[in-house]
Amino acid sequence: MTAASARPSRRQPNLFAALGLALLLSLSLGACANNAQSGYKTEINDPIEPVNRAIFAFNDMFDRFLFEPVAKIYDAVFPGFVKSGVQNFMRNLRAPIVVANNLLQGEIGDAGVATARFLINTTTGVAGLVDVAATQGLMHEDEDFGQTLGVWGVGEGMYIVLPLLGPSSLRDAAGKVADLAVDPLFVWSNNTHNNWVYLTRGGVEAIDNRARAIKAVEDLRKNSLDYYAAVRSAYGQRRGALIRDDARQQQGGGAAVAMPDYDEEY
C-alpha cells in the first residue's frame, strides 16, 4: 500500500483544478462571442446583482468588524521593512504561478524575468524576503490564469462576489482554481496533509494586502454614492486593463498599464 495508494492523492490537486476549470469555463464561454465582437466592456455584466450585493454586504461587515481592525493593528505594530519583507516573501512564493502564466501567454521574455527574479531573490534575497532583483531592474509583474484566459479571448462571464474572497468573474474564478494546480506550496501542503501551511500563507498575504489598502478603501467608502457599484467598476477596469496590456505585450507592443491593484485592495 504505499506507492499505489499514494498515487491518487498526488493527482488530487490536478483533478480538482480540472473539474473546477471545466465547470466555470462552460459558464463563462457563453459571453466570449459577445465580448469578441464588441471588445472589452467598461462595465462588467452583473445579472445576479441582488445575490452579489447580499454577499458583498456580508463581506463588508466581516471586513469592518474583524479584517480591517486586524489589518490596522498589523500596519501599526510592524515597521515598514518588516511589511516589505512579508510582501516580497509572498510574491516570491507565487513566482512559479507567474512563470507558468507568462509561458501560456507566449511572453517568453517576461517568463525569463520572473524566473530570474525567483532565483535571485531566493538565494541572495534571503529566501525572498529582500527584493534584490528589483534593484537590478527586474521588476515584479503579477500574472494569473484569469489574465491568461482573457488574453486567449475567453469572455469574463458575469460578475460574481465570492464569500470572503471578494469581487471576481466566472473567468477569474476559473483562473483561481487553475492557478492552484501550478502552485507548488498548495500541491505540497495538500499531498502531505499540511494544509495549515497554505492557509497560513493565504491569511498573512490577505492581511498584508488589506493593510496596504486601508486608505484606498476608506476613501472609496466615503466618496462613493454606491460602494458596491464603485468596487465592481474598479475591479472590472483593473482586470480589463491588465488583460489589454497582456494582449499588447503578446503582440509585441504597448507599454505597461499603471493602475492601482484593485484585485488586492478590494
Summary of the structure (lengths in Angstrom):
residues: 266
radius of gyration: 19.0
end to end distance: 46.4
largest distance: 61.5
contacts: 793
relative contact order: 0.15
helix: 72%
strand: 3%
